Amino acid sequence: AERGEWADCSRCRRAFSTVFMSNMTFFQTVVAGDSWGLLALPVIEASPWCAGIFIGALLTLAFGVLNLIVVVMVDCFAERRSKDIFARADEMDFQELQDKKGLAKMFERLDRDDSGSISFEELERGARRVPEFRNWLRVLDIDARDLRQLFLIVDEDESGEIDVREFIDTMYRMKNT
């Protein structure tokens, strides 16, 4: 101010007169965005190291506000999506349909004689030779010793063979429990 930098500015003479006034000036310049050309640039020209303070504070504020806006938007959309039970039910129905289609294909690979049902021997052979079924059993933590028990569980009508409906329904329930 003594050098005539801010001759037309009534506040500039007292802008840095006390710590409180310096903080107010800094707030006005960085947060409110006022007086960059009037105040910050002459200060930076006089002491170039001050550029780091002004620009650092401005970038921190700008990115902080942008991050806050993004967080609020993402949170709102996530909450809205979680409350959308109809969409979630549709997604679950679609996933169930896909899983059951996969089980139907697996059943076809297990049914070696194309009889429309699986015997215990076909189930044992499939556990060794059909990779999808072997992986399914692994996920369910069923090994060769448990195959007889699995067969009895899946054979709901106790016919001695597993039909496609029994296989798909029981295996799907076992996966989702």
BAFI-3210 file (N, C-alpha, C; in Angstrom, 3 decimals, decimal comma, padded with zeros to 6 digits):
// residues 177
n [1|2|3|4|5|6|7|8|9|10|11|12|13|14|15|16|17|18|19|20|21|22|23|24|25|26|27|28|29|30|31|32|33|34|35|36|37|38|39|40|41|42|43|44|45|46|47|48|49|50|51|52|53|54|55|56|57|58|59|60|61|62|63|64|65|66|67|68|69|70|71|72|73|74|75|76|77|78|79|80|81|82|83|84|85|86|87|88|89|90|91|92|93|94|95|96|97|98|99|100|101|102|103|104|105|106|107|108|109|110|111|112|113|114|115|116|117|118|119|120|121|122|123|124|125|126|127|128|129|130|131|132|133|134|135|136|137|138|139|140|141|142|143|144|145|146|147|148|149|150|151|152|153|154|155|156|157|158|159|160|161|162|163|164|165|166|167|168|169|170|171|172|173|174|175|176|177]
n.u [000,831|002,025|003,723|002,067|000,550|-002,130|-003,738|-006,333|-007,908|-009,845|-009,818|-007,435|-005,178|-005,532|-005,681|-003,777|-003,108|-003,518|-003,493|-006,033|-007,300|-005,699|-006,376|-009,075|-008,801|-007,448|-009,436|-011,467|-010,231|-009,498|-011,589|-014,063|-013,443|-013,058|-011,299|-008,913|-007,364|-006,965|-005,822|-004,424|-002,664|-000,854|000,378|001,575|003,317|005,030|006,044|006,940|006,846|004,474|002,589|002,347|000,940|-001,526|-002,486|-002,382|-004,225|-006,542|-006,835|-007,126|-009,529|-011,269|-011,129|-011,932|-014,608|-015,675|-015,301|-016,985|-019,478|-019,619|-019,600|-022,018|-023,844|-023,350|-023,994|-026,724|-027,751|-027,031|-028,536|-031,101|-031,134|-030,883|-033,307|-035,025|-036,990|-038,355|-036,708|-034,548|-035,798|-036,406|-033,792|-032,943|-034,737|-033,932|-031,298|-031,828|-033,128|-031,012|-029,198|-030,698|-030,971|-028,329|-028,063|-029,835|-028,494|-026,264|-027,477|-028,220|-025,685|-024,934|-026,790|-026,184|-027,351|-029,503|-032,068|-033,698|-033,499|-031,315|-029,171|-027,617|-025,092|-024,597|-024,495|-022,200|-020,252|-020,487|-019,580|-016,902|-016,259|-017,573|-016,833|-018,244|-020,140|-018,467|-017,178|-019,396|-020,097|-017,817|-018,026|-020,261|-019,132|-019,062|-017,909|-016,630|-017,360|-019,713|-021,560|-023,568|-025,319|-026,056|-027,378|-029,594|-030,850|-031,492|-033,144|-036,142|-038,651|-038,012|-037,528|-035,342|-033,996|-032,984|-034,943|-035,154|-036,472|-036,296|-033,526|-032,752|-034,304|-033,564|-030,738|-030,435|-031,639|-029,877|-027,542|-028,216|-028,612]
n.v [-001,187|001,191|001,555|002,298|000,432|-000,206|002,105|002,920|001,373|000,994|-000,812|-002,117|-001,044|-001,835|-004,565|-006,520|-005,783|-006,864|-010,145|-011,244|-009,657|-010,365|-013,062|-012,741|-011,398|-013,346|-015,351|-013,976|-013,661|-016,289|-018,199|-016,853|-015,777|-013,163|-010,254|-011,236|-010,210|-007,682|-007,976|-010,510|-010,958|-008,648|-009,162|-011,637|-010,900|-009,220|-010,974|-013,817|-016,451|-016,606|-017,390|-020,140|-020,562|-019,168|-020,373|-023,101|-023,175|-022,400|-024,486|-026,693|-026,038|-025,936|-028,611|-029,966|-029,102|-030,068|-032,849|-033,220|-032,666|-034,759|-036,990|-036,642|-036,874|-039,516|-040,957|-040,354|-041,552|-044,222|-044,785|-044,437|-046,490|-048,751|-048,723|-049,297|-051,650|-053,017|-053,036|-054,425|-056,871|-057,652|-057,956|-060,077|-062,066|-062,322|-063,224|-065,650|-067,032|-067,221|-068,794|-071,143|-071,896|-072,530|-074,697|-076,469|-077,010|-078,226|-080,480|-081,821|-082,543|-084,276|-086,331|-088,973|-091,025|-089,827|-090,102|-088,451|-088,426|-088,744|-091,205|-092,620|-093,484|-092,002|-089,487|-089,759|-090,208|-087,817|-086,028|-086,471|-085,984|-083,789|-080,553|-078,174|-079,162|-080,355|-078,058|-076,759|-078,546|-078,265|-075,606|-075,886|-077,388|-080,199|-083,417|-086,519|-088,438|-087,453|-087,645|-089,669|-088,916|-086,397|-087,217|-088,539|-086,414|-084,715|-086,341|-086,081|-087,353|-089,923|-091,847|-093,141|-092,050|-088,908|-086,351|-083,667|-081,393|-081,813|-081,770|-079,165|-077,416|-078,211|-078,034|-075,329|-074,142|-075,108|-073,779|-071,161|-070,959]
n.w [000,000|000,723|-001,403|-003,367|-004,700|-004,236|-004,487|-005,103|-003,494|-000,717|001,385|001,277|002,639|005,264|005,022|005,727|008,263|010,829|012,358|012,339|010,351|008,195|007,902|007,240|004,800|003,320|003,307|001,906|-000,573|-001,450|-000,780|-001,213|-003,647|-004,355|-005,418|-006,677|-008,803|-007,792|-005,225|-004,678|-006,882|-006,921|-004,428|-004,909|-006,971|-005,568|-003,619|-004,742|-003,694|-002,339|-004,137|-004,118|-001,750|-002,177|-004,604|-003,928|-001,811|-003,183|-005,098|-003,384|-002,130|-004,369|-005,417|-003,145|-002,821|-005,236|-004,843|-002,657|-003,811|-005,696|-003,965|-002,571|-004,699|-005,638|-003,335|-003,079|-005,430|-004,947|-002,678|-003,702|-005,599|-003,964|-002,703|-004,686|-005,087|-007,035|-009,299|-008,226|-007,695|-010,293|-011,281|-009,677|-010,525|-013,190|-012,816|-011,535|-013,580|-015,440|-013,954|-013,688|-016,345|-016,882|-015,135|-016,364|-018,756|-017,664|-016,572|-018,917|-019,849|-017,837|-018,058|-019,581|-021,125|-022,288|-021,156|-019,772|-017,113|-014,252|-013,134|-010,160|-010,886|-013,214|-012,049|-010,429|-012,433|-013,837|-011,862|-012,003|-014,688|-015,854|-016,049|-015,205|-013,402|-011,534|-010,539|-009,464|-007,421|-005,887|-005,026|-003,427|-001,480|-001,617|-001,761|-003,232|-001,362|-000,387|-002,392|-002,588|-000,519|-001,499|-003,831|-002,710|-001,454|-003,601|-005,140|-004,732|-004,975|-004,432|-006,394|-007,303|-009,346|-010,713|-011,877|-014,333|-013,270|-010,471|-010,186|-011,078|-009,411|-006,757|-006,743|-007,326|-005,071|-003,113|-003,757|-003,179|-000,449]
ca.u [000,000|002,922|004,344|001,049|-000,068|-003,579|-004,135|-007,780|-008,569|-010,001|-009,583|-006,102|-004,224|-005,706|-005,893|-002,829|-002,672|-003,521|-003,663|-007,449|-007,556|-005,015|-007,229|-010,270|-008,369|-007,179|-010,749|-012,140|-009,544|-009,484|-012,891|-015,103|-013,001|-012,989|-010,055|-007,699|-006,546|-006,694|-005,050|-003,513|-001,607|000,227|001,106|002,402|004,394|005,980|006,668|006,499|006,587|003,066|001,758|002,077|-000,102|-002,803|-002,927|-002,630|-005,497|-007,623|-007,016|-007,666|-010,933|-012,031|-011,244|-012,731|-016,019|-016,056|-015,421|-018,188|-020,617|-019,633|-019,989|-023,456|-024,582|-023,211|-024,749|-028,154|-028,083|-026,907|-029,701|-032,270|-031,045|-031,137|-034,728|-035,796|-037,206|-038,818|-035,525|-033,788|-036,531|-036,188|-032,424|-032,896|-035,440|-033,069|-030,182|-032,368|-033,355|-029,709|-028,667|-031,474|-030,591|-027,033|-028,305|-030,470|-027,415|-025,454|-028,257|-028,092|-024,351|-024,880|-027,691|-025,429|-028,180|-030,626|-033,325|-034,479|-033,251|-029,930|-028,974|-026,497|-023,862|-024,395|-024,102|-020,797|-019,442|-020,510|-018,737|-015,504|-016,004|-018,230|-016,170|-019,194|-020,728|-017,381|-017,019|-020,619|-019,936|-016,752|-018,582|-021,170|-018,311|-019,501|-016,879|-017,085|-017,998|-021,033|-022,424|-024,752|-026,234|-026,588|-028,340|-030,827|-031,507|-032,025|-034,209|-037,226|-039,749|-037,417|-037,724|-034,067|-033,414|-033,238|-035,420|-034,624|-037,075|-035,690|-032,130|-032,653|-034,851|-032,795|-029,384|-030,537|-031,877|-028,666|-026,569|-028,668|-028,910]
ca.v [000,000|002,347|001,713|002,772|-000,691|-000,245|003,489|003,097|000,354|001,507|-001,886|-002,696|-000,569|-002,585|-005,971|-007,381|-005,028|-007,772|-011,547|-011,419|-009,026|-011,193|-014,235|-012,297|-011,109|-014,645|-015,969|-013,236|-013,879|-017,690|-018,862|-016,077|-015,499|-011,715|-009,483|-011,907|-009,255|-006,504|-008,233|-011,659|-010,799|-007,769|-009,824|-012,668|-010,207|-008,713|-012,144|-014,934|-017,675|-016,566|-018,038|-021,503|-020,501|-018,800|-021,372|-024,334|-023,041|-022,372|-025,841|-027,537|-025,681|-026,333|-030,066|-030,379|-028,874|-031,017|-034,170|-033,210|-032,765|-036,117|-037,905|-036,486|-037,433|-040,977|-041,462|-040,256|-042,585|-045,535|-044,950|-044,608|-047,819|-049,774|-048,695|-049,677|-053,089|-053,618|-053,297|-055,503|-058,126|-058,013|-058,452|-061,402|-062,986|-062,545|-064,061|-066,995|-067,627|-067,569|-069,922|-072,347|-072,305|-073,186|-076,003|-077,332|-077,466|-079,149|-081,716|-082,500|-083,148|-085,383|-087,390|-089,577|-091,879|-088,997|-090,682|-087,415|-088,528|-089,060|-092,253|-092,326|-093,726|-090,830|-088,392|-089,994|-089,995|-086,378|-085,354|-086,622|-085,627|-082,537|-079,492|-077,255|-079,843|-080,500|-076,742|-076,529|-079,348|-077,661|-074,413|-076,361|-078,168|-081,591|-084,246|-087,826|-089,163|-086,876|-087,750|-090,492|-088,078|-085,401|-087,904|-088,786|-085,115|-084,180|-087,257|-085,766|-088,323|-091,219|-092,767|-093,761|-091,241|-087,468|-085,744|-082,324|-080,440|-082,044|-081,345|-077,693|-076,755|-078,510|-077,480|-073,867|-073,818|-075,377|-072,723|-069,885|-070,995]
ca.w [000,000|000,758|-002,732|-004,294|-005,416|-004,072|-004,186|-005,222|-002,663|000,649|002,356|001,089|003,641|006,506|004,671|006,442|009,434|011,984|011,982|012,008|009,056|007,192|007,678|006,513|003,434|002,698|003,090|000,841|-001,839|-001,874|-000,671|-001,885|-005,012|-004,585|-005,411|-007,132|-009,558|-006,977|-004,026|-004,718|-007,883|-006,441|-003,337|-005,545|-007,682|-004,573|-002,974|-005,585|-002,932|-001,893|-005,162|-003,642|-000,718|-002,780|-005,584|-003,181|-001,087|-004,164|-005,645|-002,313|-001,977|-005,566|-005,465|-001,983|-003,134|-006,281|-004,227|-001,835|-004,721|-006,241|-002,889|-002,330|-005,837|-005,633|-002,195|-003,411|-006,412|-004,306|-001,805|-004,561|-006,205|-002,951|-002,369|-005,862|-004,935|-008,282|-010,140|-007,586|-007,915|-011,701|-011,391|-009,060|-011,427|-014,343|-012,374|-011,292|-014,896|-015,990|-013,183|-013,994|-017,701|-016,733|-014,511|-017,368|-019,645|-016,887|-016,487|-020,214|-019,920|-016,883|-018,532|-020,685|-021,989|-022,765|-020,673|-019,101|-015,677|-013,925|-012,130|-009,279|-011,645|-014,075|-011,171|-010,080|-013,636|-014,096|-010,867|-012,437|-016,084|-016,296|-015,266|-014,574|-012,252|-010,566|-009,899|-008,679|-006,212|-005,091|-004,377|-002,375|-000,565|-001,699|-002,388|-003,707|-000,251|-000,129|-003,583|-002,297|000,263|-002,436|-004,697|-001,937|-001,217|-004,853|-005,569|-003,796|-005,044|-004,075|-007,516|-007,648|-010,410|-010,568|-013,128|-014,581|-012,324|-009,162|-010,247|-011,177|-008,225|-005,546|-006,850|-007,231|-003,647|-002,340|-004,048|-002,637|001,001]
c.u [000,873|003,557|003,324|000,374|-001,588|-004,104|-005,644|-008,570|-008,642|-009,662|-008,125|-005,096|-004,336|-005,830|-004,997|-002,326|-002,643|-003,675|-005,121|-007,762|-006,867|-005,836|-008,492|-009,939|-008,120|-008,492|-011,463|-011,526|-009,709|-010,879|-013,961|-014,728|-012,923|-011,538|-008,810|-006,788|-006,130|-005,712|-004,004|-002,367|-000,523|001,033|002,048|003,562|005,455|006,735|006,198|006,210|005,142|002,130|001,394|000,956|-001,462|-003,333|-003,222|-003,953|-006,677|-007,892|-007,598|-009,155|-011,762|-012,212|-012,042|-014,216|-016,490|-016,222|-016,670|-019,436|-020,731|-020,093|-021,488|-024,265|-024,527|-024,023|-026,246|-028,560|-028,008|-028,108|-030,964|-032,290|-031,364|-032,612|-035,614|-036,003|-037,662|-037,639|-034,690|-034,470|-036,359|-034,780|-032,298|-033,598|-034,581|-031,915|-030,641|-032,583|-032,032|-029,105|-029,386|-031,220|-029,254|-027,176|-028,948|-029,412|-026,518|-026,164|-028,124|-026,729|-024,212|-025,702|-027,092|-026,294|-029,415|-031,984|-034,222|-034,353|-031,805|-029,915|-027,804|-025,172|-023,561|-023,946|-022,630|-019,869|-019,361|-019,634|-017,268|-015,251|-016,621|-017,682|-017,146|-019,786|-019,681|-017,161|-018,212|-020,506|-018,870|-017,246|-019,504|-020,444|-018,807|-018,401|-017,468|-017,784|-019,415|-022,006|-023,679|-025,777|-026,862|-027,654|-029,666|-031,585|-032,189|-033,188|-035,385|-038,345|-039,288|-037,632|-036,442|-033,369|-033,804|-033,740|-034,952|-035,175|-036,455|-034,264|-032,020|-033,126|-033,989|-031,397|-029,409|-030,747|-030,608|-027,624|-026,933|-029,061|-027,692]
c.v [001,246|002,600|002,161|001,681|-000,599|001,150|003,666|002,108|000,845|000,442|-002,367|-002,254|-001,373|-004,104|-006,914|-006,709|-005,879|-009,202|-011,802|-010,844|-009,816|-012,435|-013,874|-012,015|-012,400|-015,361|-015,296|-013,550|-015,312|-018,294|-018,114|-015,730|-014,029|-011,251|-010,232|-010,924|-008,066|-006,796|-009,329|-011,450|-009,814|-008,395|-010,869|-012,029|-009,708|-009,853|-013,386|-016,235|-017,734|-017,229|-019,458|-021,530|-020,211|-019,896|-022,710|-024,295|-023,067|-023,761|-026,793|-027,281|-026,173|-027,847|-030,609|-030,226|-029,842|-032,425|-034,267|-033,366|-034,176|-037,121|-037,830|-037,099|-038,956|-041,580|-041,430|-041,342|-043,977|-045,801|-045,189|-046,008|-048,908|-049,825|-049,137|-051,194|-053,736|-053,960|-054,425|-056,847|-058,590|-058,578|-059,857|-062,440|-063,326|-063,475|-065,492|-067,722|-068,064|-068,779|-071,213|-072,825|-073,044|-074,575|-076,970|-077,862|-078,479|-080,504|-082,515|-083,182|-084,326|-086,584|-088,029|-090,387|-091,156|-089,561|-089,640|-087,499|-088,972|-090,154|-091,860|-092,494|-092,542|-089,622|-088,523|-089,708|-088,498|-085,594|-085,434|-085,962|-084,304|-081,384|-078,548|-077,869|-080,020|-079,175|-076,416|-077,283|-078,752|-076,438|-074,810|-077,187|-079,619|-082,373|-085,612|-088,618|-088,680|-087,057|-088,568|-089,669|-087,007|-086,030|-088,111|-087,482|-084,616|-085,043|-087,147|-086,805|-089,754|-092,279|-093,521|-093,065|-089,784|-086,942|-084,300|-081,301|-080,590|-081,493|-079,823|-077,034|-076,973|-077,903|-075,952|-073,445|-074,027|-074,280|-071,427|-069,942|-070,684]
c.w [000,000|-000,597|-003,768|-005,098|-005,390|-003,715|-004,218|-004,352|-001,227|001,698|002,350|002,144|004,933|006,267|005,451|007,723|010,698|011,463|011,575|010,625|007,929|006,875|006,910|005,046|002,667|002,376|001,913|-000,515|-002,329|-001,878|-001,444|-003,316|-005,343|-004,668|-005,843|-007,860|-008,717|-005,850|-004,200|-005,711|-007,456|-005,302|-003,928|-006,306|-006,708|-003,893|-003,722|-004,827|-002,429|-002,903|-004,729|-002,621|-001,348|-003,716|-004,893|-002,450|-002,056|-004,729|-004,606|-002,135|-003,163|-005,620|-004,283|-002,248|-004,217|-005,708|-003,368|-002,702|-005,278|-005,188|-002,629|-003,466|-005,833|-004,496|-002,472|-004,395|-005,810|-003,396|-002,629|-005,169|-005,186|-002,562|-003,533|-005,862|-006,225|-009,194|-009,549|-007,790|-009,356|-011,916|-010,814|-009,936|-012,635|-013,977|-012,112|-012,615|-015,526|-015,277|-013,547|-015,427|-017,672|-016,108|-015,493|-018,346|-018,942|-016,785|-017,781|-020,340|-018,967|-017,350|-019,783|-021,636|-022,526|-022,364|-020,019|-017,586|-015,469|-012,864|-011,242|-010,013|-012,567|-013,251|-010,777|-011,259|-013,952|-013,127|-011,247|-013,785|-016,559|-015,441|-014,551|-013,312|-011,154|-009,820|-009,005|-007,353|-005,298|-004,341|-003,231|-001,315|-000,458|-002,407|-002,749|-002,604|000,015|-001,292|-003,320|-001,527|-000,624|-003,319|-003,960|-001,660|-002,479|-005,360|-004,603|-003,805|-004,766|-005,149|-007,879|-008,799|-010,185|-011,896|-013,195|-013,597|-010,941|-009,125|-010,201|-009,894|-006,988|-005,612|-006,755|-005,782|-002,822|-002,557|-003,331|-001,158|001,797]
res [a|e|r|g|e|w|a|d|c|s|r|c|r|r|a|f|s|t|v|f|m|s|n|m|t|f|f|q|t|v|v|a|g|d|s|w|g|l|l|a|l|p|v|i|e|a|s|p|w|c|a|g|i|f|i|g|a|l|l|t|l|a|f|g|v|l|n|l|i|v|v|v|m|v|d|c|f|a|e|r|r|s|k|d|i|f|a|r|a|d|e|m|d|f|q|e|l|q|d|k|k|g|l|a|k|m|f|e|r|l|d|r|d|d|s|g|s|i|s|f|e|e|l|e|r|g|a|r|r|v|p|e|f|r|n|w|l|r|v|l|d|i|d|a|r|d|l|r|q|l|f|l|i|v|d|e|d|e|s|g|e|i|d|v|r|e|f|i|d|t|m|y|r|m|k|n|t]
***
